[in-house]
Amino acid sequence: MAKQIKPLSSTQCDSAKPKEKDYSLYDGQGLILFVRKNGSKVWRFKYKRPNGKDGLMTLGNYPALTLKEARERRAIYLNQLANNIDPINQIKIEEAKNSDEFSFERIARDWHEAYVATGKWNQATARKALSNFEMYVFPVIGSKPIDTIKTRDLYNVLSKIEEKGYLEIVSKTRQRFSGIFAYAITKGYIDLSPAVALSDAITITRKTKHYPKLPLARLPEFFSRLRNDGGNPITKLCLEFALHTFARSSELRFARWTEFDFDKKIWTIPPTRELIVGYKDSHRGAKMKETHLIPLSPQSLKLAKETHVYSGISLNVFPNSVDMGGFLSENTVNDMIRRMGYSTQEDVCIHGFRGMACGALIESTLFTEDAVEKQMSHQERNGVRQAYIHHAEFMEERRMMLCWWSDYLEANQEKFISPMEFSLTLIEQAKQGIINIKYARLIKLKLAEMTNSYIA
C-alpha cells in the first residue's frame, strides 16, 4: 500500500529550519519543498515522464512562490501529463516561441538536417531541397512562428512557385511541407499539420508539359533523316541506342562500360554512380534509386558493340568529343535532333523516345501493363498493389518486349506499320508455322488467347 502523505501547511513551510544537510518536505502528488542547509527554500515537482524516465522541475523559491501557487502549477503539470505532455518539454517549447528557434525556417532546417541523416537523399538532392526553400519559401514564411502558419500561407507559397512555371518544385515543396509539419508535431511544437489539407486545397491549373514524342507514323521519315546525318558517330549511336532501349537521358548519357554484360545481353543501371568531377549529375543512376535492368535486343547489342569501337578506351560509354573521361550533354544529342529538322520543344526530344515506345508496346496488345511499367521504370502509384508486385521483374516478357520494339523499329525503316498491324503480322506468321524465336512463346500465348488453341 502506497504511503499516505499529509499535505503541507503554510505554517510548516514557514517554520522549516535549515539542517546540516539539505532535506525535503512532501506535499503529495510530486510537489516538494526543498530546504537547503543555507536556509533557502525552493519548490520542486518530481514526476514520471511519458518516456518512463524520472523528471524533476524547479518551480520557484518560497515564499516568493506561495504554497497555493505551487499547488496550482502542480495541477497544470498533472493535467499535461494526463494528456501525455511532458511539462519540461512544454516549457522548452514555450521558451522557444519567444526566440528564432520556433520560426518555420529554424524548424524546417532542423527537419532537413534530420532527413539528410537518414541517408534517403544524396548530397546533391539535399543541397537542392534546401536551396529551393531558401529561394522560394523562407523569404515568405520563414520568420513566422510555426504554430501560426495556416494552410492558406502554404498555398500562397506554392502558388507563387507555380506562377514561375516550376511545377516539379511545387510538387516537391508540397511533399516537404508535410514532412516538416509532421516533424514539428513529433517535437510537440504543434498539434495539427496545416499541410494535410493541401492535397485538396491546391489544384495545379497549368498542365504539365510532357516531353514531345514523334508520332509513330513519322518513323520512316525519322530514319531517313537519321541515315543522312553526318554528325559525330558517338552522338548518332547514342541517339539510336536511346531509341532502342528508351532509357532516361541521364541513365543513358552517364552509362559506364562496367554496367554492360554482352554475354548475358543485359545492361544493369545502378541506383547511383561515381561522380566525375566537372560533370554535374554524373552520379545519377536509375531514376527510382533501385537497380534497373534493360535487356539488350540483338539490335541494341549491335549498337553497343559499335559504340565500344569508338569509346572502349574510356570507362564511359558515351564520352564527349573533347574529353574521353567526360560525357555527352543532353544538348548535344538534342542538337542532332534539331539538325535533323525537328523541334525538340514541339516534335521530339531524346526523352520523348520513352513515350513513343510505351505507346507502341501498349498498342501492340502483346504485353502486360505490369511488364511495360516495370521496363519503363515507373513508380507504382497504388501503394497496396505496389506491395504485391514490387518484387516481380517480368524479365522473360521484358526480353521479348525489347526484341519486339527493336524489330518494330526495323519494320518502320521504309514504310509505316502500326503496332497492332505488326502484331497481327506476327500472329499470322505463327498460324503459318513461321515464328520469330525471340518471342515465339509470347505469340503462341496470344494466339491461344484469340483462338483457344495453343500451337504445339
JOLIN-V700522 format. One record per helix or strand of 2 or more residues. SS is the DSSP state (helix for helix, strand for strand). FROM is the first residue (numbers start at 1). TO is the last residue. If there is no record, write none. Layout:
[[SS | FROM | TO] [SS | FROM | TO]]
//
This chain:
[[helix | 10 | 15] [strand | 23 | 28] [strand | 31 | 35] [strand | 41 | 48] [strand | 54 | 62] [helix | 67 | 82] [helix | 87 | 97] [helix | 100 | 102] [helix | 104 | 117] [helix | 123 | 141] [helix | 146 | 148] [helix | 151 | 163] [helix | 167 | 186] [helix | 198 | 201] [helix | 216 | 228] [helix | 233 | 245] [helix | 249 | 253] [helix | 257 | 259] [strand | 260 | 261] [strand | 266 | 269] [strand | 292 | 295] [helix | 298 | 311] [helix | 330 | 339] [helix | 352 | 363] [helix | 369 | 376] [helix | 383 | 389] [helix | 395 | 411] [helix | 419 | 431] [helix | 437 | 451]]
//
